[in-house]
Amino acid sequence: MLRNSFPDFFRATNVVKLFLMYIDQIKPERSITKLGNRHVILIHGDADTTVPVSEFYHLRQAGGANIVDSWVLPDVTHAAAFQKQKTEYLERVVKFFRQELN
């Protein structure tokens, strides 16, 4: 079987261990300071339990002038902004791309 031909490294437990070893090194607030003149739009739900809204505020502060729009939606969970506020979501995202791609 093909499954048995993979090295032991690719066993699920090893991949998870590797991910957990490096998760502490993932620092979006550090990376956002290295964007040069590229701009970012941040959208976040304040009911997100996967990524706390406090992370949004840390990222927005770290981003400084790179953040050209930011929006926190009340009572919205992780990745549900589009579902809850389709019209405003599309208006903001389309506006962002029109400005940035011109």
N, CA, C and O atoms as CSV, one atom per row, in Angstrom:
chain,resi,resn,atom,element,x,y,z
A,1,MET,N,N,0.827,-1.198,0.000
A,1,MET,CA,C,0.000,0.000,0.000
A,1,MET,C,C,0.864,1.251,0.000
A,1,MET,O,O,1.946,1.280,0.586
A,2,LEU,N,N,0.372,2.266,-0.658
A,2,LEU,CA,C,1.078,3.538,-0.697
A,2,LEU,C,C,1.223,4.125,0.701
A,2,LEU,O,O,2.244,4.732,1.024
A,3,ARG,N,N,0.216,3.947,1.513
A,3,ARG,CA,C,0.220,4.498,2.864
A,3,ARG,C,C,1.423,4.005,3.673
A,3,ARG,O,O,1.999,4.772,4.444
A,4,ASN,N,N,1.796,2.777,3.512
A,4,ASN,CA,C,2.921,2.217,4.264
A,4,ASN,C,C,4.272,2.621,3.706
A,4,ASN,O,O,5.303,2.344,4.318
A,5,SER,N,N,4.277,3.277,2.542
A,5,SER,CA,C,5.553,3.641,1.942
A,5,SER,C,C,6.070,5.000,2.406
A,5,SER,O,O,7.200,5.370,2.087
A,6,PHE,N,N,5.262,5.745,3.152
A,6,PHE,CA,C,5.714,7.041,3.652
A,6,PHE,C,C,6.663,6.844,4.826
A,6,PHE,O,O,6.477,5.925,5.623
A,7,PRO,N,N,7.682,7.700,4.943
A,7,PRO,CA,C,8.576,7.630,6.109
A,7,PRO,C,C,7.797,7.881,7.393
A,7,PRO,O,O,6.738,8.509,7.364
A,8,ASP,N,N,8.308,7.400,8.510
A,8,ASP,CA,C,7.654,7.572,9.807
A,8,ASP,C,C,7.388,9.035,10.146
A,8,ASP,O,O,6.442,9.349,10.869
A,9,PHE,N,N,8.225,9.925,9.623
A,9,PHE,CA,C,8.068,11.350,9.907
A,9,PHE,C,C,6.655,11.836,9.579
A,9,PHE,O,O,6.128,12.710,10.267
A,10,PHE,N,N,6.044,11.283,8.541
A,10,PHE,CA,C,4.742,11.762,8.091
A,10,PHE,C,C,3.563,11.168,8.848
A,10,PHE,O,O,2.413,11.441,8.503
A,11,ARG,N,N,3.822,10.371,9.862
A,11,ARG,CA,C,2.720,9.899,10.698
A,11,ARG,C,C,2.064,11.101,11.358
A,11,ARG,O,O,2.747,12.060,11.715
A,12,ALA,N,N,0.769,11.062,11.520
A,12,ALA,CA,C,0.011,12.215,12.025
A,12,ALA,C,C,0.556,12.743,13.345
A,12,ALA,O,O,0.631,13.957,13.537
A,13,THR,N,N,0.928,11.873,14.237
A,13,THR,CA,C,1.408,12.346,15.541
A,13,THR,C,C,2.693,13.147,15.399
A,13,THR,O,O,2.898,14.114,16.132
A,14,ASN,N,N,3.547,12.767,14.484
A,14,ASN,CA,C,4.794,13.502,14.280
A,14,ASN,C,C,4.539,14.865,13.648
A,14,ASN,O,O,5.192,15.845,14.006
A,15,VAL,N,N,3.603,14.936,12.721
A,15,VAL,CA,C,3.287,16.216,12.092
A,15,VAL,C,C,2.687,17.169,13.120
A,15,VAL,O,O,3.024,18.353,13.136
A,16,VAL,N,N,1.813,16.673,13.966
A,16,VAL,CA,C,1.221,17.504,15.018
A,16,VAL,C,C,2.296,17.985,15.981
A,16,VAL,O,O,2.297,19.155,16.364
A,17,LYS,N,N,3.204,17.115,16.378
A,17,LYS,CA,C,4.294,17.516,17.273
A,17,LYS,C,C,5.138,18.615,16.638
A,17,LYS,O,O,5.509,19.576,17.311
A,18,LEU,N,N,5.445,18.482,15.350
A,18,LEU,CA,C,6.241,19.487,14.649
A,18,LEU,C,C,5.503,20.824,14.619
A,18,LEU,O,O,6.098,21.874,14.863
A,19,PHE,N,N,4.215,20.778,14.322
A,19,PHE,CA,C,3.402,21.998,14.310
A,19,PHE,C,C,3.425,22.674,15.674
A,19,PHE,O,O,3.622,23.886,15.766
A,20,LEU,N,N,3.226,21.900,16.726
A,20,LEU,CA,C,3.198,22.465,18.073
A,20,LEU,C,C,4.550,23.041,18.482
A,20,LEU,O,O,4.610,23.985,19.270
A,21,MET,N,N,5.623,22.485,17.955
A,21,MET,CA,C,6.960,23.024,18.263
A,21,MET,C,C,7.129,24.424,17.695
A,21,MET,O,O,7.818,25.253,18.289
A,22,TYR,N,N,6.511,24.697,16.554
A,22,TYR,CA,C,6.722,25.973,15.871
A,22,TYR,C,C,5.573,26.970,16.031
A,22,TYR,O,O,5.701,28.114,15.596
A,23,ILE,N,N,4.471,26.574,16.633
A,23,ILE,CA,C,3.325,27.462,16.765
A,23,ILE,C,C,3.684,28.732,17.526
A,23,ILE,O,O,3.160,29.802,17.216
A,24,ASP,N,N,4.559,28.636,18.508
A,24,ASP,CA,C,4.957,29.817,19.266
A,24,ASP,C,C,5.783,30.793,18.446
A,24,ASP,O,O,5.936,31.951,18.833
A,25,GLN,N,N,6.317,30.340,17.319
A,25,GLN,CA,C,7.126,31.215,16.476
A,25,GLN,C,C,6.287,31.984,15.460
A,25,GLN,O,O,6.801,32.865,14.771
A,26,ILE,N,N,5.006,31.659,15.364
A,26,ILE,CA,C,4.123,32.351,14.436
A,26,ILE,C,C,3.644,33.620,15.123
A,26,ILE,O,O,2.851,33.568,16.064
A,27,LYS,N,N,4.119,34.731,14.659
A,27,LYS,CA,C,3.811,36.014,15.282
A,27,LYS,C,C,3.320,36.999,14.226
A,27,LYS,O,O,4.119,37.752,13.668
A,28,PRO,N,N,2.008,37.003,13.942
A,28,PRO,CA,C,1.494,37.926,12.932
A,28,PRO,C,C,1.824,39.388,13.227
A,28,PRO,O,O,2.074,40.167,12.307
A,29,GLU,N,N,1.825,39.765,14.522
A,29,GLU,CA,C,2.114,41.166,14.840
A,29,GLU,C,C,3.557,41.546,14.515
A,29,GLU,O,O,3.860,42.726,14.339
A,30,ARG,N,N,4.438,40.567,14.434
A,30,ARG,CA,C,5.815,40.834,14.006
A,30,ARG,C,C,5.881,40.867,12.480
A,30,ARG,O,O,6.551,41.723,11.903
A,31,SER,N,N,5.200,39.951,11.841
A,31,SER,CA,C,5.222,39.867,10.380
A,31,SER,C,C,4.594,41.091,9.726
A,31,SER,O,O,5.055,41.541,8.677
A,32,ILE,N,N,3.546,41.630,10.341
A,32,ILE,CA,C,2.848,42.759,9.731
A,32,ILE,C,C,3.732,44.006,9.684
A,32,ILE,O,O,3.500,44.898,8.868
A,33,THR,N,N,4.727,44.074,10.540
A,33,THR,CA,C,5.636,45.224,10.524
A,33,THR,C,C,6.636,45.141,9.381
A,33,THR,O,O,7.377,46.093,9.138
A,34,LYS,N,N,6.667,44.027,8.687
A,34,LYS,CA,C,7.633,43.825,7.596
A,34,LYS,C,C,6.978,43.886,6.223
A,34,LYS,O,O,7.522,43.355,5.254
A,35,LEU,N,N,5.823,44.522,6.128
A,35,LEU,CA,C,5.087,44.568,4.869
A,35,LEU,C,C,5.537,45.675,3.926
A,35,LEU,O,O,5.086,45.739,2.782
A,36,GLY,N,N,6.411,46.535,4.393
A,36,GLY,CA,C,6.817,47.655,3.543
A,36,GLY,C,C,5.631,48.586,3.328
A,36,GLY,O,O,4.988,49.019,4.284
A,37,ASN,N,N,5.347,48.889,2.063
A,37,ASN,CA,C,4.235,49.808,1.782
A,37,ASN,C,C,2.940,49.076,1.416
A,37,ASN,O,O,2.014,49.689,0.885
A,38,ARG,N,N,2.870,47.781,1.693
A,38,ARG,CA,C,1.647,47.023,1.416
A,38,ARG,C,C,0.602,47.286,2.498
A,38,ARG,O,O,0.925,47.444,3.676
A,39,HIS,N,N,-0.640,47.327,2.072
A,39,HIS,CA,C,-1.726,47.621,2.993
A,39,HIS,C,C,-2.551,46.380,3.306
A,39,HIS,O,O,-2.526,45.388,2.578
A,40,VAL,N,N,-3.289,46.469,4.423
A,40,VAL,CA,C,-4.054,45.339,4.930
A,40,VAL,C,C,-5.433,45.826,5.373
A,40,VAL,O,O,-5.587,46.942,5.869
A,41,ILE,N,N,-6.428,44.965,5.182
A,41,ILE,CA,C,-7.745,45.174,5.772
A,41,ILE,C,C,-7.932,44.062,6.809
A,41,ILE,O,O,-7.675,42.892,6.526
A,42,LEU,N,N,-8.377,44.435,7.999
A,42,LEU,CA,C,-8.620,43.458,9.059
A,42,LEU,C,C,-10.111,43.388,9.343
A,42,LEU,O,O,-10.765,44.414,9.530
A,43,ILE,N,N,-10.645,42.175,9.374
A,43,ILE,CA,C,-12.056,41.950,9.682
A,43,ILE,C,C,-12.109,40.835,10.723
A,43,ILE,O,O,-11.490,39.783,10.561
A,44,HIS,N,N,-12.868,41.092,11.803
A,44,HIS,CA,C,-12.888,40.114,12.893
A,44,HIS,C,C,-14.226,40.162,13.623
A,44,HIS,O,O,-14.841,41.222,13.742
A,45,GLY,N,N,-14.662,39.021,14.101
A,45,GLY,CA,C,-15.877,38.962,14.901
A,45,GLY,C,C,-15.550,38.991,16.384
A,45,GLY,O,O,-14.617,38.324,16.830
A,46,ASP,N,N,-16.306,39.754,17.143
A,46,ASP,CA,C,-15.986,39.861,18.575
A,46,ASP,C,C,-16.432,38.637,19.377
A,46,ASP,O,O,-16.118,38.534,20.563
A,47,ALA,N,N,-17.157,37.710,18.751
A,47,ALA,CA,C,-17.558,36.468,19.428
A,47,ALA,C,C,-16.702,35.287,18.975
A,47,ALA,O,O,-17.055,34.130,19.205
A,48,ASP,N,N,-15.600,35.583,18.344
A,48,ASP,CA,C,-14.683,34.543,17.855
A,48,ASP,C,C,-13.999,33.874,19.042
A,48,ASP,O,O,-13.321,34.538,19.826
A,49,THR,N,N,-14.173,32.573,19.173
A,49,THR,CA,C,-13.502,31.836,20.247
A,49,THR,C,C,-12.278,31.083,19.729
A,49,THR,O,O,-11.530,30.504,20.517
A,50,THR,N,N,-12.068,31.087,18.415
A,50,THR,CA,C,-10.881,30.453,17.830
A,50,THR,C,C,-9.696,31.404,17.901
A,50,THR,O,O,-8.611,31.019,18.338
A,51,VAL,N,N,-9.900,32.635,17.477
A,51,VAL,CA,C,-8.888,33.692,17.564
A,51,VAL,C,C,-9.538,34.831,18.347
A,51,VAL,O,O,-10.425,35.509,17.826
A,52,PRO,N,N,-9.114,35.048,19.575
A,52,PRO,CA,C,-9.740,36.091,20.396
A,52,PRO,C,C,-9.653,37.471,19.745
A,52,PRO,O,O,-8.682,37.783,19.055
A,53,VAL,N,N,-10.665,38.278,19.968
A,53,VAL,CA,C,-10.693,39.616,19.383
A,53,VAL,C,C,-9.508,40.459,19.862
A,53,VAL,O,O,-9.114,41.409,19.186
A,54,SER,N,N,-8.946,40.121,21.008
A,54,SER,CA,C,-7.757,40.849,21.488
A,54,SER,C,C,-6.608,40.732,20.488
A,54,SER,O,O,-5.797,41.651,20.366
A,55,GLU,N,N,-6.533,39.620,19.781
A,55,GLU,CA,C,-5.484,39.445,18.758
A,55,GLU,C,C,-5.686,40.420,17.607
A,55,GLU,O,O,-4.718,40.928,17.041
A,56,PHE,N,N,-6.923,40.678,17.265
A,56,PHE,CA,C,-7.243,41.678,16.240
A,56,PHE,C,C,-6.658,43.034,16.637
A,56,PHE,O,O,-6.016,43.705,15.829
A,57,TYR,N,N,-6.890,43.429,17.899
A,57,TYR,CA,C,-6.414,44.730,18.365
A,57,TYR,C,C,-4.886,44.783,18.421
A,57,TYR,O,O,-4.294,45.815,18.106
A,58,HIS,N,N,-4.252,43.701,18.813
A,58,HIS,CA,C,-2.784,43.652,18.810
A,58,HIS,C,C,-2.254,43.813,17.385
A,58,HIS,O,O,-1.299,44.551,17.147
A,59,LEU,N,N,-2.880,43.119,16.452
A,59,LEU,CA,C,-2.440,43.173,15.061
A,59,LEU,C,C,-2.684,44.550,14.466
A,59,LEU,O,O,-1.847,45.072,13.731
A,60,ARG,N,N,-3.823,45.134,14.782
A,60,ARG,CA,C,-4.128,46.477,14.259
A,60,ARG,C,C,-3.130,47.501,14.782
A,60,ARG,O,O,-2.684,48.376,14.040
A,61,GLN,N,N,-2.784,47.392,16.046
A,61,GLN,CA,C,-1.809,48.323,16.616
A,61,GLN,C,C,-0.432,48.113,15.991
A,61,GLN,O,O,0.247,49.079,15.643
A,62,ALA,N,N,-0.028,46.875,15.852
A,62,ALA,CA,C,1.290,46.575,15.278
A,62,ALA,C,C,1.377,46.990,13.821
A,62,ALA,O,O,2.450,47.358,13.342
A,63,GLY,N,N,0.250,46.934,13.108
A,63,GLY,CA,C,0.239,47.238,11.682
A,63,GLY,C,C,0.380,48.703,11.352
A,63,GLY,O,O,0.825,49.056,10.260
A,64,GLY,N,N,0.008,49.559,12.278
A,64,GLY,CA,C,0.144,50.997,12.065
A,64,GLY,C,C,-0.481,51.456,10.758
A,64,GLY,O,O,-1.646,51.168,10.484
A,65,ALA,N,N,0.297,52.173,9.951
A,65,ALA,CA,C,-0.191,52.749,8.698
A,65,ALA,C,C,-0.505,51.691,7.642
A,65,ALA,O,O,-1.169,51.993,6.651
A,66,ASN,N,N,-0.042,50.459,7.836
A,66,ASN,CA,C,-0.347,49.396,6.881
A,66,ASN,C,C,-1.823,49.001,6.936
A,66,ASN,O,O,-2.354,48.456,5.969
A,67,ILE,N,N,-2.481,49.271,8.052
A,67,ILE,CA,C,-3.888,48.917,8.203
A,67,ILE,C,C,-4.720,50.069,7.643
A,67,ILE,O,O,-4.799,51.138,8.249
A,68,VAL,N,N,-5.339,49.846,6.486
A,68,VAL,CA,C,-6.129,50.913,5.864
A,68,VAL,C,C,-7.613,50.800,6.193
A,68,VAL,O,O,-8.369,51.748,5.981
A,69,ASP,N,N,-8.030,49.661,6.702
A,69,ASP,CA,C,-9.406,49.496,7.160
A,69,ASP,C,C,-9.429,48.369,8.179
A,69,ASP,O,O,-8.724,47.370,8.035
A,70,SER,N,N,-10.242,48.541,9.202
A,70,SER,CA,C,-10.410,47.479,10.198
A,70,SER,C,C,-11.845,47.515,10.675
A,70,SER,O,O,-12.466,48.573,10.781
A,71,TRP,N,N,-12.355,46.326,10.961
A,71,TRP,CA,C,-13.769,46.213,11.278
A,71,TRP,C,C,-13.977,45.053,12.240
A,71,TRP,O,O,-13.605,43.919,11.937
A,72,VAL,N,N,-14.564,45.330,13.387
A,72,VAL,CA,C,-14.953,44.290,14.344
A,72,VAL,C,C,-16.468,44.193,14.309
A,72,VAL,O,O,-17.171,45.183,14.515
A,73,LEU,N,N,-16.961,42.995,14.047
A,73,LEU,CA,C,-18.399,42.774,13.963
A,73,LEU,C,C,-18.926,42.226,15.281
A,73,LEU,O,O,-18.403,41.231,15.783
A,74,PRO,N,N,-19.944,42.848,15.849
A,74,PRO,CA,C,-20.503,42.367,17.111
A,74,PRO,C,C,-21.247,41.041,16.928
A,74,PRO,O,O,-21.942,40.830,15.935
A,75,ASP,N,N,-21.084,40.173,17.895
A,75,ASP,CA,C,-21.784,38.878,17.934
A,75,ASP,C,C,-21.495,37.983,16.722
A,75,ASP,O,O,-22.353,37.207,16.301
A,76,VAL,N,N,-20.303,38.093,16.174
A,76,VAL,CA,C,-19.917,37.275,15.021
A,76,VAL,C,C,-18.778,36.348,15.429
A,76,VAL,O,O,-17.806,36.769,16.056
A,77,THR,N,N,-18.920,35.085,15.064
A,77,THR,CA,C,-17.924,34.075,15.411
A,77,THR,C,C,-16.858,33.971,14.316
A,77,THR,O,O,-16.861,34.733,13.349
A,78,HIS,N,N,-15.954,33.017,14.491
A,78,HIS,CA,C,-14.809,32.827,13.599
A,78,HIS,C,C,-15.260,32.579,12.152
A,78,HIS,O,O,-16.075,31.696,11.886
A,79,ALA,N,N,-14.726,33.358,11.246
A,79,ALA,CA,C,-14.952,33.216,9.798
A,79,ALA,C,C,-16.422,33.341,9.404
A,79,ALA,O,O,-16.838,32.760,8.401
A,80,ALA,N,N,-17.211,34.082,10.166
A,80,ALA,CA,C,-18.632,34.226,9.857
A,80,ALA,C,C,-19.017,35.646,9.448
A,80,ALA,O,O,-20.203,35.943,9.306
A,81,ALA,N,N,-18.049,36.514,9.260
A,81,ALA,CA,C,-18.352,37.913,8.928
A,81,ALA,C,C,-19.135,38.023,7.626
A,81,ALA,O,O,-20.109,38.772,7.551
A,82,PHE,N,N,-18.727,37.298,6.620
A,82,PHE,CA,C,-19.418,37.373,5.331
A,82,PHE,C,C,-20.857,36.888,5.460
A,82,PHE,O,O,-21.766,37.498,4.897
A,83,GLN,N,N,-21.071,35.819,6.180
A,83,GLN,CA,C,-22.421,35.272,6.352
A,83,GLN,C,C,-23.345,36.248,7.080
A,83,GLN,O,O,-24.531,36.348,6.768
A,84,LYS,N,N,-22.787,36.959,8.047
A,84,LYS,CA,C,-23.615,37.830,8.890
A,84,LYS,C,C,-23.847,39.217,8.287
A,84,LYS,O,O,-24.900,39.819,8.497
A,85,GLN,N,N,-22.869,39.720,7.543
A,85,GLN,CA,C,-22.941,41.093,7.010
A,85,GLN,C,C,-22.483,41.129,5.557
A,85,GLN,O,O,-21.534,41.840,5.226
A,86,LYS,N,N,-23.143,40.372,4.688
A,86,LYS,CA,C,-22.699,40.223,3.293
A,86,LYS,C,C,-22.514,41.544,2.567
A,86,LYS,O,O,-21.484,41.761,1.929
A,87,THR,N,N,-23.485,42.418,2.655
A,87,THR,CA,C,-23.419,43.667,1.893
A,87,THR,C,C,-22.243,44.529,2.324
A,87,THR,O,O,-21.441,44.951,1.491
A,88,GLU,N,N,-22.137,44.794,3.631
A,88,GLU,CA,C,-21.040,45.646,4.100
A,88,GLU,C,C,-19.689,44.963,3.902
A,88,GLU,O,O,-18.704,45.620,3.567
A,89,TYR,N,N,-19.641,43.657,4.105
A,89,TYR,CA,C,-18.405,42.901,3.894
A,89,TYR,C,C,-17.915,43.094,2.455
A,89,TYR,O,O,-16.755,43.434,2.224
A,90,LEU,N,N,-18.810,42.873,1.500
A,90,LEU,CA,C,-18.432,43.022,0.088
A,90,LEU,C,C,-18.043,44.454,-0.236
A,90,LEU,O,O,-17.080,44.681,-0.969
A,91,GLU,N,N,-18.779,45.427,0.299
A,91,GLU,CA,C,-18.442,46.832,0.046
A,91,GLU,C,C,-17.032,47.153,0.531
A,91,GLU,O,O,-16.257,47.791,-0.181
A,92,ARG,N,N,-16.705,46.717,1.730
A,92,ARG,CA,C,-15.382,47.011,2.301
A,92,ARG,C,C,-14.257,46.295,1.543
A,92,ARG,O,O,-13.226,46.895,1.239
A,93,VAL,N,N,-14.462,45.036,1.247
A,93,VAL,CA,C,-13.413,44.264,0.575
A,93,VAL,C,C,-13.213,44.753,-0.864
A,93,VAL,O,O,-12.079,44.895,-1.321
A,94,VAL,N,N,-14.297,45.004,-1.564
A,94,VAL,CA,C,-14.182,45.515,-2.942
A,94,VAL,C,C,-13.508,46.882,-2.941
A,94,VAL,O,O,-12.636,47.139,-3.771
A,95,LYS,N,N,-13.900,47.761,-2.022
A,95,LYS,CA,C,-13.266,49.083,-1.917
A,95,LYS,C,C,-11.771,48.938,-1.661
A,95,LYS,O,O,-10.961,49.623,-2.285
A,96,PHE,N,N,-11.403,48.045,-0.742
A,96,PHE,CA,C,-9.994,47.822,-0.436
A,96,PHE,C,C,-9.218,47.399,-1.690
A,96,PHE,O,O,-8.169,47.967,-1.994
A,97,PHE,N,N,-9.729,46.417,-2.403
A,97,PHE,CA,C,-9.004,45.934,-3.587
A,97,PHE,C,C,-8.980,46.976,-4.700
A,97,PHE,O,O,-7.984,47.087,-5.414
A,98,ARG,N,N,-10.042,47.729,-4.858
A,98,ARG,CA,C,-10.039,48.795,-5.886
A,98,ARG,C,C,-8.964,49.824,-5.571
A,98,ARG,O,O,-8.244,50.262,-6.469
A,99,GLN,N,N,-8.849,50.211,-4.315
A,99,GLN,CA,C,-7.842,51.186,-3.937
A,99,GLN,C,C,-6.435,50.628,-4.099
A,99,GLN,O,O,-5.541,51.321,-4.584
A,100,GLU,N,N,-6.242,49.398,-3.700
A,100,GLU,CA,C,-4.905,48.822,-3.679
A,100,GLU,C,C,-4.422,48.350,-5.041
A,100,GLU,O,O,-3.216,48.293,-5.281
A,101,LEU,N,N,-5.327,48.018,-5.917
A,101,LEU,CA,C,-4.925,47.488,-7.230
A,101,LEU,C,C,-4.898,48.543,-8.319
A,101,LEU,O,O,-4.550,48.240,-9.460
A,102,ASN,N,N,-5.255,49.765,-7.994
A,102,ASN,CA,C,-5.183,50.854,-8.993
A,102,ASN,C,C,-3.792,51.390,-9.112
A,102,ASN,O,O,-3.548,52.304,-9.900
